[in-house]
Amino acid sequence: MDVKSTLMKFSILLCTLIPLCLISACSSQEEQSVSLVPGEYRLPVDGGEIWYKVSGNSDKAPLVLLHGGPGYSSFYLKPFDELADEYTVIRYDQLGSGKSDMISDTSIFTVPHFVAELEALREHLGIEEWHILGHSWGTMLAMSYYNEHPRRVTSLTLASPCLSSHDWKRSTSALLEILPDSLQTAINQAEAIGDYQDPGYQDAMNTFYEKFVFGEVYPEADFDSTMSTYNPAVYEYMWGPSEFSFTGTLGDFDVTGDLSSVNVPVMFTVGEFDEIQPDIVREWAMEVPDSRVVIFEGSSHMTPWNAKQESLQVQRIFLNDQSAGE
């Protein structure tokens, strides 16, 4: 075979392969982009289906929102959807809460399950790395996910965090001492006999929540929407009957020993009157090599409601700082 004939056949082969490669690459890109098309979707996971929403369409690393509870929904994190003008924002309801399937199988109510669920969502969306914003229980999930999949995390925002049940108890116990003696007595009596429906305990709980959880002023419509899809079965099994009475499986949760090993930027945010006291959050932040702390003046635990604009502003700044280094 002469050289001219060989070159001609090689040219024909290239002309055939190059379009095929381009089509394959375009198909791969199309599959990923289709997964991140703004809208609401459902994803089958172990134990049922979860609901998720994609907002925005950006080339920057996306932001995923992890709601608190466990057993509440992502509805109260809806203000962060406004960041979709610069970032792709993914908000989802963990299995057993919100718009996701309601379940009662307690074998699924575990940290490893929720970590695997989050990773299944990332894989489904075709995301290499993402920013994670967790609030309350969502910070327990965020740190647990980071420990399992550190290369998938670009940054962490730990909002009103719970990184140690012992430290959380230390904080809430100190705040309970502010309540009237009669309410403290009611709590102690109810906890001693396990009667958490006692009217005195319920009064104490409502007073505590008003001061340190929801705040005295909050959007009532959003509160109603959040509570309408609350699943107490998950909350009570994993946490307990209230924010300050721990009887669930998370009673000995502690990831504070892992903070010094976190090698991505971390932003801690907390309300001035949060149920997790700012001084404890500062203690945790000091263990992280690259961290910052933001305290929202006048806010309780529900900072997305009590300090909505401030929360959005500091989150945007934090994300932009990371994007500038990409």
Order of alpha helices (4+ residues) and beta strands (2+ residues): alpha-beta-beta-beta-beta-alpha-beta-alpha-beta-alpha-alpha-alpha-alpha-alpha-beta-alpha-beta-alpha-alpha
